[in-house]
Amino acid sequence: MAAVTALLFVFVLLAVASVHAGGGGGGGRQGRRTALDDACSDLGGYYVTPEICESALCGDPSSRCRVARGAPEVAALAARLAAANATATKASIEAALALAGDGTESAPSPAADARRKGMRSCLQLYARAVPALQWAAQSVAAGRYRGAREVLWAAQYVASGCDGMAGGEAALPRENDQFSLMAIVAHAVVASMLRP
């Protein structure tokens, strides 16, 4: 019995030593910080936690988010993803609007008609936001943050404006909420590049 207890004690010690050496837990990443970790670690002033930041920037399994070599590359990734998400959201709203019909069917309900009008207005917001966000992504990639920061700040309100116009979140594709989160994170990352 004493031998079994001693073996269990040794096994526990080895397991603890392995975790502290980076062999357990976070997949061997402990102790090795990436540019993404550094960029995401200090966004609390923008109400963005490191977990939200990483989730937004690394949500796609094929993302190369962890190989960014510095804060400028992380900022460029964030701005590029915001532009891509806005483009995808615009396409989803166009598809949802097409499924909702054009309003010419006999006696559309007032609620359905109001929802379609709201979605068309929302689509106009995204139609204006997409080229602005593409410009912002190009600016950030070139190391010009000031104007891009302002575009990303304004983009944070596109999704909530759409919610109001379309009669709530239920009327819009889920991409609208996903874009909202991405815009908040992208703004925070780019704005952090301008801190003294």
TALINMO-V26844 format. One record per pair of residues at least 6 apart in sequence whose ideal C-beta (glycine too) atoms are under 7 Angstrom apart, sorted by the first residue. I is the first residue (numbers start at 1). J is the second residue. Records with the same first field share a line. If there is no record, write none. Layout:
I=J / J
//
This chain:
18=24
19=25
22=28 / 30 / 31
34=66
35=68 / 69 / 70 / 71 / 73 / 74
36=54 / 57 / 65 / 66 / 68 / 74
38=71
39=71 / 74 / 189
40=50 / 53 / 54
41=50
42=192
43=53 / 188 / 189 / 192
46=188 / 191
48=184 / 185 / 188
52=185
53=185
56=181 / 182 / 185
57=65 / 77 / 78 / 81 / 185
58=65 / 66
65=77
68=74 / 77
71=193
72=143
74=189
75=140 / 189 / 190 / 193
76=140 / 141
78=185 / 186 / 189 / 190
79=136 / 137 / 140 / 148 / 152 / 186 / 190
80=137
81=182 / 186
82=133 / 152 / 155 / 182 / 183 / 186
83=130 / 133 / 134 / 136 / 137
85=178 / 179 / 182
86=126 / 129 / 130 / 133 / 155 / 179
87=130
88=175
89=126 / 175 / 176 / 179
90=123 / 126 / 127 / 130
92=173 / 175
93=119 / 122 / 123 / 126 / 172 / 173
94=123
96=119 / 173
97=116 / 119 / 120 / 123
100=115 / 116 / 119
103=113 / 116
114=167
115=166 / 167 / 171
118=165 / 166 / 167 / 171
119=166 / 171
121=165
122=162 / 165 / 166 / 172
125=158 / 161 / 162
126=158
129=155 / 158
132=151
133=151 / 155
135=151
136=148 / 151 / 152
139=147 / 148
140=148 / 190
145=190 / 193 / 194
146=194
148=190
149=187 / 190 / 191 / 194
152=183 / 186 / 187 / 190
153=187
155=183
156=183 / 184 / 187
159=176 / 177 / 179 / 180
160=180
162=172 / 176
163=169 / 172
166=172
169=177
//
